[in-house]
Structure formats: C-alpha cells, structure tokens
C-alpha cells in the first residue's frame, strides 16, 4: 500500500503517481 501524507502540500493524486513511478 502506498503511503499518502495528507499533511503534504503535494496533492494526493500527485503523490500516488509519484509512488507508482517508484515501483
């Protein structure tokens, strides 16, 4: 499961896309 930082200024979907690229 990808870790989502809700306190981050980066939108959640951008975090998810970045996480998928890192796989």
C-alpha angles and dihedrals in degrees: 000000000000117000112237118198105208091187091059119107087224112096114253093241090054089052090051093049090049090049092051091051088053093057 
